Amino acid sequence: MASAGATVAQAVQLGMDVSGGEFALHEAESQLTQARTCVHSFSAGAMQPIIDEGLQRTRLAKQEGQRAVHEFHFRRQELWVTLGIIGALVVGLLLMIRELERRRR
């Protein structure tokens, strides 16, 4: 849960929407609380479904956080590519304008 929480927190810090991951993490915490109360029944069979569901929700939260962090880095790369294309177009336009002005003279 700590690893999943750190991954979701990193995605939040990067400004990504990970509400699904935060919800799954909250649900995993609820499952942990249920497992702690179930310990007093001294029945491993009663705890196992609760633990499994909590682990599943923790995995879901971590996957959501990792997906958001990956998406952030992908967007950043695409931003540089887009800026490169725009920069090349601006340079091309400036060269065309310069050529047209030289032809006028």
C-alpha positions in Angstrom: 0.0 0.0 0.0 2.9 2.3 0.7 4.3 1.8 -2.8 0.9 2.3 -4.4 0.4 5.4 -2.3 3.8 6.8 -3.3 3.0 6.2 -7.0 -0.4 7.9 -6.8 1.1 10.8 -4.8 3.8 11.3 -7.5 1.1 11.4 -10.2 -0.9 13.9 -8.2 2.2 16.0 -7.7 2.8 16.0 -11.5 -0.8 17.4 -11.9 -2.3 14.3 -13.3 -5.9 13.1 -12.5 -5.7 9.9 -10.6 -9.0 10.0 -8.8 -9.6 6.3 -9.7 -6.3 5.4 -8.1 -7.0 7.5 -5.0 -10.4 5.8 -4.7 -8.9 2.3 -5.1 -6.2 3.2 -2.5 -8.9 4.4 -0.1 -10.9 1.1 -0.6 -7.7 -0.9 0.0 -7.3 1.0 3.3 -10.8 0.1 4.2 -10.1 -3.6 3.4 -7.0 -3.4 5.7 -9.2 -2.1 8.5 -11.7 -4.9 7.9 -8.8 -7.4 8.0 -7.5 -6.0 11.3 -11.0 -6.4 12.9 -11.3 -9.9 11.4 -8.0 -10.9 13.1 -9.9 -11.3 16.3 -12.0 -14.1 14.8 -8.8 -16.3 14.6 -10.0 -17.6 11.2 -7.6 -17.3 8.3 -10.4 -18.4 5.9 -12.5 -15.4 6.8 -9.6 -13.0 6.3 -8.3 -14.3 3.0 -11.1 -12.8 0.7 -10.7 -9.5 2.5 -6.9 -9.6 2.0 -7.2 -10.6 -1.6 -9.6 -7.8 -2.4 -7.4 -5.3 -0.6 -4.4 -6.4 -2.6 -6.3 -6.2 -5.8 -7.4 -2.7 -5.1 -3.8 -1.8 -4.1 -2.5 -3.2 -7.5 -5.2 -1.2 -9.3 -4.2 2.0 -7.5 -0.5 1.4 -8.3 -1.3 0.7 -12.0 -3.4 3.9 -12.2 -0.6 5.9 -10.7 2.0 4.4 -13.0 -0.2 5.0 -16.0 -0.6 8.7 -15.1 3.1 9.2 -14.6 3.8 7.5 -17.9 1.2 9.7 -19.6 2.8 12.8 -18.1 6.2 11.9 -19.5 4.6 11.0 -22.9 2.8 14.4 -23.0 6.1 16.2 -22.2 7.8 14.4 -25.1 5.0 15.2 -27.5 5.2 18.9 -26.4 8.9 19.0 -27.4 8.1 17.4 -30.8 5.2 19.8 -31.4 7.4 22.8 -30.4 10.1 21.5 -32.8 7.7 21.4 -35.7 6.3 24.8 -34.9 9.8 26.2 -34.7 10.8 24.7 -38.1 7.6 26.2 -39.6 8.5 29.7 -38.2 12.1 29.4 -39.5 10.7 28.4 -42.9 8.3 31.3 -43.0 11.0 33.7 -42.0 13.2 32.4 -44.8 10.3 32.7 -47.3 9.6 36.3 -46.2 13.3 37.2 -46.5 13.4 35.7 -50.0 10.3 37.6 -51.1 11.7 40.8 -49.8 14.9 40.2 -51.7 13.0 39.5 -55.0 11.1 42.8 -54.5 14.3 44.8 -54.4 
